[in-house]
Structure formats: structure tokens, C-alpha cells
Amino acid sequence: MRYLMPLLILAACATTALADEGVFTKGPVFTDHGPVADVDVDVTMPIPPGTAFKHSFDVSTAAPKGYTLNPF
């Protein structure tokens, strides 16, 4: 029982290590950023009314002083 948690963590890490790296590519829009993978999705899937989408951006440097994304 004492070794169960480390064993489970090791098993979880091993499964992610087996991921197929060959399916990741650069771009096509942002070619100098991290790799992406195509996801097969049913494009006819309806989006329920009231659905909210959230997204976060990971940036490493701040914008220049005085820069505004949308000046209007």
C-alpha cells in the first residue's frame, strides 16, 4: 500500500510518454509557436444557447508601453 501512489504516478507518466509525437506539426498560421495536432470533430455538433467560451493567452513579454490592442 505504501508504494501504490508512486506506482500510479509512474504509470500516468508512462502513458503520456507514449503519446504519438508524429501527429504534432507547426503552423499553419503561427509557424514560430509550439506544435499543434489536428483533432477530429463533428463540425455539425450544435452549440447550445448560452454557451460561454473562455481562453487564456500565455505570453512571455509585456506589450510596449502605451500599446493598446483595440484603440476604439
Phi, psi and omega per residue, in radians:
M1 nan -0.536 -3.098
R2 -1.145 -0.537 -3.086
Y3 -1.744 0.125 -3.073
L4 -1.172 -0.834 -3.107
M5 -1.114 -0.850 3.089
P6 -1.050 -0.606 3.116
L7 -1.168 -0.706 3.103
L8 -1.157 -0.698 3.105
I9 -1.129 -0.742 3.096
L10 -1.084 -0.712 3.118
A11 -1.146 -0.680 3.122
A12 -1.140 -0.710 3.114
C13 -1.163 -0.633 -3.130
A14 -1.156 -0.636 -3.125
T15 -1.220 -0.617 3.095
T16 -1.267 -0.502 3.109
A17 -1.197 -0.402 -3.130
L18 -1.514 0.052 3.139
A19 -1.048 2.531 -3.100
D20 -1.362 1.750 -3.127
E21 -1.195 -0.319 -3.102
G22 -1.202 -0.277 -3.109
V23 -1.515 -0.127 -3.140
F24 -1.579 2.350 3.135
T25 -2.345 2.887 3.059
K26 -1.580 2.556 3.024
G27 1.389 -2.763 0.198
P28 -1.464 -0.316 -3.091
V29 -1.524 -0.904 -3.114
F30 -1.837 1.551 -3.023
T31 -1.347 -0.321 -3.110
D32 -1.742 0.217 3.112
H33 -1.904 3.130 -3.055
G34 -0.998 2.826 -3.117
P35 -1.219 2.674 3.126
V36 -2.235 2.823 3.098
A37 -2.241 2.460 3.062
D38 -1.228 2.492 3.124
V39 -2.137 2.214 3.102
D40 -1.368 2.060 -3.092
V41 -2.318 2.480 3.041
D42 -1.301 1.854 -3.059
V43 -1.235 -0.172 3.109
T44 -1.571 0.057 -3.135
M45 -1.123 2.125 -3.128
P46 -1.267 2.546 3.059
I47 -1.739 2.082 -3.087
P48 -1.070 2.550 3.079
P49 -1.034 2.512 3.130
G50 1.459 0.057 3.119
T51 -1.216 2.328 3.117
A52 -1.938 2.311 3.092
F53 -1.834 2.371 3.105
K54 -2.200 2.529 3.141
H55 -2.521 2.508 3.068
S56 -2.088 2.581 3.129
F57 -1.965 2.312 3.101
D58 -1.781 1.942 -3.118
V59 -2.057 2.602 -3.108
S60 -1.803 -0.327 3.110
T61 -2.331 2.647 3.133
A62 -1.386 2.772 3.066
A63 -1.224 2.729 3.100
P64 -1.035 2.622 -3.127
K65 -1.053 2.300 -3.140
G66 1.574 -0.125 -3.131
Y67 -1.315 2.323 3.038
T68 -2.149 2.437 -3.115
L69 -1.193 -0.752 -3.108
N70 -2.299 1.812 -3.050
P71 -1.278 -0.076 -3.092
F72 -1.563 nan nan
